[in-house]
Amino acid sequence: MNPMQIWSSWLALSVNAARLGWEAQAVIALRLMRLANGGTRAQTEAQRMMTEKIAALAEAQRGAAAVAVTGGDSRRVAKKVLGVYRKRVRANRRRLAK
């Protein structure tokens, strides 16, 4: 890859990371509303939130390790990790927006 392609790929990755951050803020807001209502749904959401975070971390680590072991560079590892979290954030946003 030439320097311009490298710069462009990192810029795209940065934009995706920023987008993920924005989407995560929406999920946080939706979760806070659910938790503020209290009751059984709030307790279930709090438990789900913790187990999902642990599962997402484990999936991201496995994915990053797989990419790194197969010779992937740091950009590919970061892209894989972002993909794992983005998939989960989108699923949570859809679920919580119902």
Backbone as CSV, one residue per row, in Angstrom:
resi,resn,N_x,N_y,N_z,CA_x,CA_y,CA_z,C_x,C_y,C_z
1,MET,0.831,-1.184,0.000,0.000,0.000,0.000,0.874,1.246,0.000
2,ASN,0.479,2.206,-0.788,1.236,3.449,-0.773,0.767,4.317,0.396
3,PRO,1.530,5.374,0.738,1.180,6.198,1.912,-0.231,6.796,1.840
4,MET,-0.683,7.151,0.660,-2.018,7.740,0.525,-3.102,6.704,0.834
5,GLN,-2.908,5.468,0.399,-3.875,4.409,0.692,-3.900,4.106,2.191
6,ILE,-2.743,4.113,2.807,-2.671,3.863,4.252,-3.409,4.965,4.999
7,TRP,-3.128,6.203,4.632,-3.787,7.333,5.279,-5.295,7.255,5.081
8,SER,-5.722,6.928,3.874,-7.142,6.834,3.568,-7.822,5.723,4.359
9,SER,-7.158,4.581,4.486,-7.764,3.473,5.228,-7.882,3.798,6.713
10,TRP,-6.880,4.486,7.275,-6.970,4.878,8.681,-8.027,5.950,8.879
11,LEU,-8.180,6.838,7.913,-9.220,7.867,8.001,-10.600,7.215,7.993
12,ALA,-10.804,6.247,7.115,-12.084,5.534,7.068,-12.348,4.809,8.382
13,LEU,-11.324,4.205,8.938,-11.473,3.523,10.217,-11.839,4.520,11.321
14,SER,-11.231,5.693,11.298,-11.535,6.730,12.288,-12.978,7.206,12.173
15,VAL,-13.448,7.355,10.956,-14.841,7.760,10.740,-15.781,6.681,11.274
16,ASN,-15.461,5.430,11.019,-16.283,4.331,11.536,-16.273,4.289,13.060
17,ALA,-15.138,4.577,13.662,-15.056,4.601,15.126,-15.906,5.744,15.684
18,ALA,-15.860,6.891,15.033,-16.682,8.021,15.475,-18.168,7.701,15.329
19,ARG,-18.536,7.060,14.244,-19.933,6.671,14.022,-20.386,5.683,15.100
20,LEU,-19.520,4.739,15.427,-19.833,3.784,16.481,-20.049,4.510,17.808
21,GLY,-19.229,5.479,18.098,-19.392,6.260,19.329,-20.724,6.978,19.375
22,TRP,-21.132,7.535,18.247,-22.418,8.227,18.165,-23.570,7.244,18.390
23,GLU,-23.497,6.085,17.750,-24.539,5.076,17.908,-24.571,4.542,19.331
24,ALA,-23.412,4.410,19.954,-23.355,3.932,21.337,-24.017,4.933,22.279
25,GLN,-23.876,6.220,21.996,-24.537,7.230,22.827,-26.055,7.077,22.774
26,ALA,-26.578,6.744,21.606,-28.025,6.523,21.480,-28.451,5.317,22.305
27,VAL,-27.661,4.263,22.290,-27.974,3.074,23.082,-27.907,3.399,24.572
28,ILE,-26.930,4.168,24.971,-26.818,4.565,26.377,-28.064,5.337,26.810
29,ALA,-28.513,6.266,25.984,-29.712,7.045,26.306,-30.930,6.135,26.430
30,LEU,-31.092,5.205,25.493,-32.226,4.288,25.545,-32.156,3.392,26.781
31,ARG,-30.964,2.945,27.098,-30.808,2.094,28.289,-31.092,2.872,29.562
32,LEU,-30.629,4.098,29.631,-30.889,4.913,30.819,-32.385,5.130,31.020
33,MET,-33.109,5.335,29.934,-34.561,5.494,30.050,-35.196,4.213,30.591
34,ARG,-34.738,3.075,30.088,-35.282,1.801,30.560,-34.933,1.580,32.033
35,LEU,-33.704,1.882,32.403,-33.288,1.698,33.793,-34.020,2.669,34.730
36,ALA,-34.273,3.882,34.254,-34.961,4.879,35.077,-36.400,4.488,35.371
37,ASN,-37.008,3.712,34.486,-38.388,3.268,34.716,-38.475,2.244,35.835
38,GLY,-37.382,1.584,36.136,-37.355,0.610,37.217,-38.117,-0.653,36.880
39,GLY,-38.307,-1.476,37.879,-39.071,-2.700,37.710,-38.254,-3.840,37.129
40,THR,-38.993,-4.862,36.732,-38.387,-6.087,36.219,-37.605,-5.839,34.933
41,ARG,-38.163,-5.007,34.048,-37.458,-4.728,32.782,-36.123,-4.052,33.028
42,ALA,-36.076,-3.173,34.014,-34.818,-2.487,34.337,-33.794,-3.476,34.899
43,GLN,-34.231,-4.362,35.768,-33.317,-5.350,36.324,-32.786,-6.280,35.237
44,THR,-33.692,-6.699,34.355,-33.281,-7.570,33.253,-32.285,-6.862,32.348
45,GLU,-32.552,-5.590,32.062,-31.656,-4.812,31.192,-30.284,-4.636,31.837
46,ALA,-30.238,-4.392,33.127,-28.961,-4.216,33.823,-28.134,-5.509,33.760
47,GLN,-28.790,-6.631,33.975,-28.078,-7.907,33.894,-27.626,-8.191,32.474
48,ARG,-28.523,-7.937,31.525,-28.192,-8.175,30.116,-27.016,-7.309,29.689
49,MET,-27.018,-6.057,30.130,-25.966,-5.131,29.757,-24.600,-5.665,30.183
50,MET,-24.521,-6.175,31.389,-23.237,-6.671,31.895,-22.799,-7.938,31.154
51,THR,-23.696,-8.874,30.954,-23.309,-10.111,30.266,-22.950,-9.834,28.814
52,GLU,-23.657,-8.899,28.181,-23.335,-8.559,26.786,-21.966,-7.923,26.667
53,LYS,-21.609,-7.089,27.620,-20.294,-6.430,27.566,-19.163,-7.456,27.663
54,ILE,-19.332,-8.420,28.547,-18.316,-9.459,28.702,-18.231,-10.314,27.437
55,ALA,-19.393,-10.678,26.893,-19.416,-11.490,25.673,-18.820,-10.728,24.490
56,ALA,-19.115,-9.425,24.388,-18.573,-8.618,23.287,-17.051,-8.515,23.390
57,LEU,-16.555,-8.333,24.596,-15.107,-8.264,24.791,-14.442,-9.565,24.372
58,ALA,-15.023,-10.689,24.791,-14.449,-11.991,24.431,-14.467,-12.194,22.918
59,GLU,-15.576,-11.824,22.266,-15.668,-11.965,20.810,-14.650,-11.065,20.104
60,ALA,-14.512,-9.841,20.593,-13.556,-8.908,19.990,-12.126,-9.413,20.149
61,GLN,-11.807,-9.960,21.306,-10.455,-10.487,21.524,-10.174,-11.680,20.619
62,ARG,-11.166,-12.580,20.500,-10.980,-13.737,19.611,-10.776,-13.268,18.170
63,GLY,-11.601,-12.323,17.741,-11.486,-11.829,16.374,-10.163,-11.139,16.114
64,ALA,-9.746,-10.308,17.056,-8.468,-9.605,16.914,-7.312,-10.590,16.871
65,ALA,-7.360,-11.583,17.722,-6.287,-12.589,17.744,-6.255,-13.363,16.431
66,ALA,-7.425,-13.713,15.909,-7.485,-14.461,14.649,-6.895,-13.646,13.502
67,VAL,-7.218,-12.368,13.456,-6.688,-11.507,12.387,-5.179,-11.347,12.552
68,ALA,-4.734,-11.128,13.780,-3.303,-10.935,14.021,-2.501,-12.192,13.697
69,VAL,-3.024,-13.346,14.068,-2.313,-14.612,13.825,-2.192,-14.902,12.333
70,THR,-3.188,-14.492,11.561,-3.145,-14.739,10.122,-2.373,-13.656,9.367
71,GLY,-1.686,-12.791,10.093,-0.833,-11.808,9.445,-1.473,-10.461,9.193
72,GLY,-2.619,-10.212,9.779,-3.278,-8.923,9.588,-2.523,-7.801,10.268
73,ASP,-2.553,-6.639,9.655,-1.892,-5.485,10.251,-2.808,-4.856,11.309
74,SER,-2.308,-3.826,11.969,-3.057,-3.206,13.065,-4.375,-2.601,12.591
75,ARG,-4.423,-2.112,11.364,-5.671,-1.542,10.837,-6.728,-2.619,10.696
76,ARG,-6.330,-3.786,10.220,-7.285,-4.895,10.079,-7.772,-5.384,11.429
77,VAL,-6.886,-5.426,12.402,-7.280,-5.830,13.756,-8.301,-4.834,14.309
78,ALA,-8.008,-3.542,14.172,-8.928,-2.506,14.664,-10.266,-2.578,13.939
79,LYS,-10.234,-2.816,12.654,-11.472,-2.922,11.877,-12.322,-4.093,12.358
80,LYS,-11.687,-5.204,12.659,-12.395,-6.385,13.155,-13.051,-6.084,14.497
81,VAL,-12.315,-5.457,15.394,-12.840,-5.136,16.716,-14.012,-4.162,16.601
82,LEU,-13.866,-3.133,15.780,-14.971,-2.184,15.582,-16.203,-2.890,15.028
83,GLY,-15.995,-3.824,14.131,-17.116,-4.557,13.547,-17.894,-5.344,14.583
84,VAL,-17.180,-5.951,15.506,-17.831,-6.724,16.579,-18.715,-5.805,17.415
85,TYR,-18.154,-4.693,17.848,-18.918,-3.785,18.699,-20.052,-3.106,17.928
86,ARG,-19.806,-2.777,16.695,-20.846,-2.118,15.909,-22.056,-3.025,15.725
87,LYS,-21.819,-4.302,15.472,-22.910,-5.268,15.308,-23.756,-5.319,16.578
88,ARG,-23.108,-5.352,17.710,-23.822,-5.443,18.982,-24.547,-4.140,19.321
89,VAL,-23.923,-3.006,19.045,-24.569,-1.719,19.324,-25.822,-1.562,18.464
90,ARG,-25.734,-1.905,17.207,-26.909,-1.811,16.326,-28.040,-2.714,16.797
91,ALA,-27.705,-3.929,17.200,-28.731,-4.853,17.687,-29.396,-4.299,18.946
92,ASN,-28.609,-3.727,19.834,-29.179,-3.153,21.050,-30.054,-1.944,20.739
93,ARG,-29.632,-1.121,19.806,-30.435,0.049,19.449,-31.785,-0.368,18.886
94,ARG,-31.778,-1.371,18.014,-33.055,-1.871,17.463,-33.939,-2.434,18.559
95,ARG,-33.352,-3.229,19.435,-34.125,-3.852,20.509,-34.691,-2.832,21.474
96,LEU,-33.874,-1.865,21.890,-34.299,-0.891,22.887,-35.257,0.160,22.326
97,ALA,-35.235,0.374,21.027,-36.104,1.388,20.420,-37.538,0.903,20.262
98,LYS,-37.775,-0.378,20.481,-39.138,-0.922,20.340,-40.058,-0.409,21.411
